[in-house]
Amino acid sequence: MWFCTRTIRSVNILNGVLFLNKICLMCSVRVSVEGDRIVCTIKFNASMGSPQKPCVCVVCLSPCACVCVCVFCTLGRLLKYFPKNVLTAGENAAATSSSHDSLGPVSAYIGLFSSLSVASTTSSRAADITSSSSAVASTTSSRAADITLTSSAVASTTSSSADDITLTYSAVASTTSSSAITEGAFCSANVSAVSRDPADWPEVLSGKERAGLVIRGPSDLNPNFKFPKRQDGRSFHFHYKFRLLTNGEKIQRTWLVYSMKSDAVFCWCCKLFSKGSSKLITEGQRDWTNIGAILKQHENSPAHIKSVVSWKELELGLKKGQTIDHTQLTLTEAEKRRWREVLIRLIAIIKSLAERNLAFRGSEDKLMVPNNGNFLKEVELMAKFDPVLREHIRLADKQGNHTTYLGKTIQNELISCIGDQLVKTMVAGIQESKYFSIILDCTPDVSHTEQMSVVARTVSLEKGPEIKEYFLGFLDAPDSTGAGLSSLILKRLEELGIPFSNCRGQSYDNGANMRGKNKGVQARLLEKNPRALYVPCGSHTLNLVVADAAKESIVAINFFGVVQKLFTLFAAAPQRWAILKDHADITLKSWSDTRWESRVKSIEPLQHQPEKVREALLQVRENTKDPTVRIEAQSLAEEIGSFRFQICLVVWYNILRKINVTSKLLQSATMQLDVAVDLIHQTKASLVSYRATGFNDAVKKATERCEEMNVQALLKEKRLRTMKRHFSYEAADEPESSALKKMEVSFFNVVVDCAIQTLEDRFSSMGKVRDNFGVLNNFQNLDTQTIRYQCEQLGRTLSTGNESDLDWKDLVMELESLPTLPKDKMTALELLAFLHDKDICELYPNLWVALRISCTLPVTVASAERSFSKLKLIKTYLRSSMAQERLNALAIISINHEVGSQLSYDDVINDFASKKTRRARI
C-alpha cells in the first residue's frame, strides 16, 4: 500500500504500536500488536480514486490510486526524519509487497513488523528493503516482490465497486526463486508447535514457525529404524544420509529428512527457505532407484546452497541472540521509556488537579503563554526542575508537529483512564467482599441536570475487617420516579459487573420516590432481591424530627424568624457587618432551610454573646439614616433583650445541640446499625430527662442574661382568648396561673414531647432491621430458647427461595460455643475483628457471614450528600458545559483519593495505550 507524502505528518510509538497521526485519505496502513502477533491493517477507499487511471509513486514510479510515495520510499523517508519512532519492538518479520494486480485497484500490500531495520534505495522502477537482523526482503523483478499471506488472515474482494477494502494479516513471509527471506528475533521459549515431519508442514510457514523449526533442527531417526519396503523390494537406507567423498570420508547430509508419514525424503532447508518445484521440496522424493543421483544433483544446485546458507545464518543468529537490530531496539526502548516517563508526570499532574477540584484549561491551549490554564502551568512549573518534562517541552518547541500529549483531548483520555482504573479497583474490592449495600441520593447540578450519586458500602477483609464506602459516580437521571431510578441503578451495577443478588442493604433519603412502600425505589428493588433490606437515612430522619417539633409551636416559628432577620440585617451592608464584628467575636450565620439540626450554628452567637449582638443593633440604629433600618434594628434589639426570646434561645440551643451531636456521629462512614440505634435511644432518653428539668433551667439562665443586659426579666402576660361554649356540659377553659406557666405548656412541653414521639415513630423501621440482627450483639444476655428463636428469624431474613446466606441452626451452636469475649457488649465490627484476630473464622462461618452482612447495612446517605459538595466544586458556573463522562471521572478521582493514592501509574498507561490501539480504523 502507499502513504501519501502530503498527508503524513508525524509518526508516534506508544506501547509497541505504530501510529500515523495523519495519513492518506484514500490509502491507509495501520500496524499494531495483538498478543504475540504484529498486525498490519490496510484500508483502501476505492470511491475516492480512479482504478482505470492510477497515479504512480513519484520516486519509484510504481502505480497507485492517488498521488503518493510508495511505502518503500516512504519508509526510507521516515527512517531519515524519525529514526527513533518509526518501528516498534516485538518480533521480526519480513516486509514485502504484493503484485499490483492481486486485488484490482489496490496496488500492493505490506506487512510492517517491529524491530525491522529498513534501508530504502530507489531506482527507476523498484525499491528494495534490507534488514541487518536476518529480516531480508528482496525483489526479483523491476516491479515488486511477490507476497504470500498466511491463511489465517487473508481478505479479498471480488467487486471493483466496493467502497472499502480492508486487509489484516500477520507474520508475512515471502520467498522467490532467486532470493530468500529469513525471519528471526525469537527467544528460545517461543518454539513453534509445527510438527517436525515436513509432510505435516503448512504450505506457508510463518516467521515464528520457521524460527521454531530452526531452533529444534532437522529430525533424526533411530539407527534401529527399519524403512518400509515397496512391492518391488526397494526402500530408503541410512547410507543415503551421508555423502561419500573420493578420499573415502563421509559427510552427513543434515538437511536430508525422512518422512515416516509419506515414506519420502525432503530437503529440510529448501522446504523452509525455497519455493522450488523439486519433489524434495514439495511432496517428497520416493524414487529409491535413482535417489543417489537425485541427491547429488540437488546438493550441488545454487538454490540448495543458498537455502543452506540462509538456514545456518539464521541458526547462528538465534543461538547468539543477535537477530534483532540491537541499535534500533535500544533506540526504540529508550523512546518508549521516555514516553512512559512523560505520561507518568502528566498523570500525576492530572491527579493533583482533580483531587483539589481545580479547573484544567484556560483561555489558551499553548505552552508559555498567559491564561493557558492550571494543567499547562503545572507542566511548565515541573519542567523547571524535572529534566524529562524539560526535554519534552524542548522537543515540542523544536518540532511544531511533535506529539506532546498536552492537548485537551489527551487530558480527557487520561482523566477517563484514571477514573476507569479507580472504578476497577473499587469493583474488585466489592466483588472480593461479596456482600454490599447501595446508597443513592439525587440533586440538580448547575446545568439543571438531575444527578444521582451512587455509593457502595462493603466490608473489606484485605488487612482486617474494615467498613468502606466507595463512590461509583454520578448518573444522569432524567426520570426521577421510582421506576426510572431503580432501572438506572440496576443497569449501572450490571455494567460494572456487580451482581445485585449480593446486595444486602439500601439506604435513601425520605423522599416519596425513594422510600415509597409500593412504587418507591426500595420497594422495586426488594421485589428483585428481598434480602436487600431498606434502612432509611438516620440523618434525614433526625432532621425531620426537629422540623416536626418546630412546626408544633408558634413561639418556635417566630423565634427562628427573628434569628434569620438578624442575619439579614447585618449581612445587607458591609458597614453593619463591620459593626457586628467590632462588638462580637462570633459572627452570625444563616440557617439552612432543610438541615434543621445545623441551625445550632446560627444561634450559637446569640447563645454565647447576646448582649454584644444587642449592642451592635443599638449602634446600627444610631448610625443609620434609613428609617426602615432604624426601626428594624430597634425592634430586633428589644426582641433579643426580651425574657421570652432568651428562654426560647436556651431551650432550642439545648435541644439542637443534643440532636446535632447524634446527627454528626450518624454521618460517619463507619457507623454501624447497632451503634446507630443505641445512639437514637440515648438521644431519646436525654430528651426525656431534659423535659423534667429543662424549662426551669432555661428560666434561670434567661434571667441571668437579662440582668447582664440590664433588662427586666419579666414575661408579659397576654389576654387569653375565651372559647365560646356550644353546649352546657362543656367545661370552661382553665386559664393558666401565669404567663410563664403558659409558655412552658404551649412551647416547651409541645416541642420536647413532639421530638420524643417523632423519634420513636420515625426510627421504628431502623429498629426493626436492627432487631433482626440483635442476637449478634446481646446473645450473652439471652437464654438458649431466645437465641434459637432470634437466629431462626435472622435466617429467614437472609433467605429467599432456596437460597440462604447462613444456616441458623449452625449459628445457634456457634454462638453457644463462642470463646470468652474481651468485653460484655461488643459491636458487630468489634466481634468481627475478634474472630479475625484470633484466626477462628473457619470455626464460626455462619457467625462470620452474619456479622459481615450486619456491618454492610448503611445508616445514612451522608456519603452521597458529601459527593454533592464535590459536584458543586467541580461543575461550577464557568464549567457548566462539562460532559458527563469527564464529570464522573473527576468526581471519582476527587472523592476516592484514598484509593487513588495506591493507583499504579503503569496500569493507567497500559489502559491508555490499549484504548489508543483499539481505535477504529480509518
C-alpha positions, 0 to 999 in steps of 0.5 A: 500500500502507499502513504501519501507524502502530503498527508503524513505528518508525524509518526508516534510509538506508544506501547509497541504500536505504530501510529500515523497521526495523519495519513492518506485519505484514500490509502491507509496502513495501520500496524499494531500488536495483538498478543504475540502477533504484529498486525498490519491493517490496510484500508483502501477507499476505492470511491475516492480514486480512479482504478482505470487511471492510477497515479504512480509513486513519484520516486519509484514510479510504481502505480497507485490510486492517488498521488503518493510515495510508495511505502518503500520510499516512504519508509526510507523517508521516515527512517531519515526524519524519525529514526527513533519512532518509526518501528516498534519492538516485538518480533521480526518479520519480513516486509514485502509487497504484493503484485499490483494486480492481486486485488484490482485497484489496490496496488500492493500490500505490506506487512510492517513488523517491529524491530525491522531495520529498513534501508530504502534505495530507489531506482527507476522502477523498484525499491528494495528493503534490507534488514541487518537482523536476518529480516531480508526482503528482496525483489526479483523483478523491476516491479515488486516482490511477490507476497504470500499471506498466511491463511489465517488472515487473508481478505479479498474482494471480488467487486471493483465497486466496493467502497472499502477494502480492508486487509489484516494479516500477520507474520508475512513471509515471502520467498522467490526463486532467486532470493530468500527471506529469513525471519528471526528475533525469537527467544528460545521459549517461543518454539513453534508447535509445527510438527517436525515431519515436513509432510505435516508442514503448512504450505506457508510457514510463518516467521515464528514457525520457521524460527521454531523449526530452526531452533529444534533442527532437522529430525533424526531417526533411530539407527534401529529404524527399519524403512518400509519396503515397496512391492518391488523390494526397494526402500530408503537406507541410512547410507543415503544420509551421508555423502561419500567423498573420493578420499573415502570420508563421509559427510552427513547430509543434515538437511536430508529428512525422512518422512515416516508419514509419506515414506519420502525424503525432503530437503529440510532447508529448501522446504523452509527457505525455497519455493522450488518445484523439486519433489524434495521440496514439495511432496517428497522424493520416493524414487529409491532407484535413482535417489543417489543421483537425485541427491547429488544433483540437488546438493550441488544446485545454487538454490540448495546452497543458498537455502543452506546458507540462509538456514545456518545464518539464521541458526547462528543468529538465534543461538547468539541472540543477535537477530534483532537490530540491537541499535534500533531496539535500544533506540526504540526502548529508550523512546518508549521509556521516555514516553512512559516517563512523560505520561507518568508526570502528566498523570500525576499532574492530572491527579493533583488537579482533580483531587483539589477540584481545580479547573484544567484549561484556560483561555489558551491551549499553548505552552508559555503563554498567559491564561493557558490554564492550571494543567499547562502551568503545572507542566511548565512549573515541573519542567523547571526542575524535572529534566524529562518534562524539560526535554519534552517541552524542548522537543515540542518547541523544536518540532511544531508537529511533535506529539506532546500529549498536552492537548485537551483531548489527551487530558480527557483520555487520561482523566477517563483512564484514571477514573476507569482504573479507580472504578476497577479497583473499587469493583474488585474490592466489592466483588472480593467482599461479596456482600454490599449495600447501595446508597443513592441520593439525587440533586440538580447540578448547575446545568439543571441536570438531575444527578444521582450519586451512587455509593457502595458500602462493603466490608473489606477483609484485605488487612482486617475487617474494615467498613468502606464506602466507595463512590461509583459516580454520578448518573444522569437521571432524567426520570426521577420516579421510582421506576426510572431510578431503580432501572438506572441503578440496576443497569449501572451495577450490571455494567460494572459487573456487580451482581445485585443478588449480593446486595444486602442493604439500601439506604435513601433519603425520605423522599416519596420516590425513594422510600415509597412502600409500593412504587418507591425505589426500595420497594422495586428493588426488594421485589428483585432481591428481598434480602436487600433490606431498606434502612432509611437515612438516620440523618434525614430522619433526625432532621425531620424530627426537629422540623416536626417539633418546630412546626408544633409551636408558634413561639418556635416559628417566630423565634427562628424568624427573628434569628434569620432577620438578624442575619439579614440585617447585618449581612445587607451592608458591609458597614453593619457587618463591620459593626457586628464584628467590632462588638462580637467575636462570633459572627452570625450565620444563616440557617439552612432551610432543610438541615434543621439540626445545623441551625445550632450554628446560627444561634450559637452567637446569640447563645454565647454573646447576646448582649454584644449582638444587642449592642451592635443593633443599638449602634446600627440604629444610631448610625443609620439614616434609613428609617426602615433600618432604624426601626428594624434594628430597634425592634430586633434589639428589644426582641433579643433583650426580651425574657421570652426570646432568651428562654426560647434561645436556651431551650432550642440551643439545648435541644439542637445541640443534643440532636446535632451531636447524634446527627454528626456521629450518624454521618460517619462512614463507619457507623454501624446499625447497632451503634446507630440505634443505641445512639437514637435511644440515648438521644431519646432518653436525654430528651426525656430527662431534659423535659423534667428539668429543662424549662426551669433551667432555661428560666434561670439562665434567661434571667441571668442574661437579662440582668447582664443586659440590664433588662427586666426579666419579666414575661408579659402576660397576654389576654387569653382568648375565651372559647365560646361554649356550644353546649352546657356540659362543656367545661370552661377553659382553665386559664393558666396561673401565669404567663410563664406557666403558659409558655412552658405548656404551649412551647416547651412541653409541645416541642420536647414531647413532639421530638420524643414521639417523632423519634420513636415513630420515625426510627421504628423501621431502623429498629426493626432491621436492627432487631433482626440482627440483635442476637449478634450483639446481646446473645450473652444476655439471652437464654438458649430458647431466645437465641434459637428463636432470634437466629431462626428469624435472622435466617429467614431474613437472609433467605429467599427461595432456596437460597440462604446466606447462613444456616441458623441452626449452625449459628445457634451452636456457634454462638453457644460455643463462642470463646470468652469475649474481651468485653460484655457488649461488643459491636458487630465490627468489634466481634468481627475483628475478634474472630479475625484476630484470633484466626477462628473464622473457619470455626464460626462461618455462619457467625462470620457471614452474619456479622459481615452482612450486619456491618454492610447495612448503611445508616445514612446517605451522608456519603452521597450528600458529601459527593454533592459538595464535590459536584458543586466544586467541580461543575461550577458556573464557568464549567457548566458545559462539562460532559458527563463522562469527564464529570464522573471521572473527576468526581471519582478521582476527587472523592476516592483519593484514598484509593487513588493514592495506591493507583499504579501509574503503569496500569493507567498507561497500559489502559491508555495505550490499549484504548489508543490501539483499539481505535477504529480504523480509518 
